[in-house]
Amino acid sequence: MVALGISREQVLEWLGSVADPEIPVLTIADLGILRDVIVGDEVTVQLAPTYSGCPATEVIEQSVVDALIEKGVISTDELGRKMAEVEARHEAERARGRKA
């Protein structure tokens, strides 16, 4: 992700307006889902669902990605790679759940 000239505070402000898909009058910041943002060579967003197994996690992650694309922080070329990483992580979590 291109992070030149972008501050942590800017990204927190942008993502602070992302609505929770289950309670759209609240944002992911209001609910404590948006935990932190680290800006370096890339922008890393730390999210924590409101509870383990939250079905809205993937929707929230996509909303965050969409917000970063809108602001030009992530390119569409990178999007495919990042989404493949996210999907692989979710598939591994689902596989662990099936084994339990």
GIGIKA-V538810 format. One record per backbone hydrogen bond with DSSP energy under -1.0 kcal/mol. CO is the residue of the C=O (numbers start at 1). NH is the residue of the N-H. Records with the same first field share a line. If there is no record, write none. Layout:
BEGIN
CO=NH ; NH
END
This chain:
BEGIN
3=6
7=11
8=12
9=13
10=14
11=15
12=16
14=17
15=18
18=28
23=26
26=20
27=31
28=33 ; 34
29=32
33=35 ; 48
36=46
38=44
42=40
44=38
46=35 ; 36
51=54
54=57
56=60
57=61
58=62
59=63
60=64
61=65
62=66
63=67
64=68
65=69
66=70
67=71
68=73
69=72
73=2
75=79
76=80
78=82
79=83
80=84
81=85
82=86
83=87
84=88
85=89
86=90
87=91
88=92
89=93
90=94
91=95
92=96
93=97
94=98
95=99
96=100
END
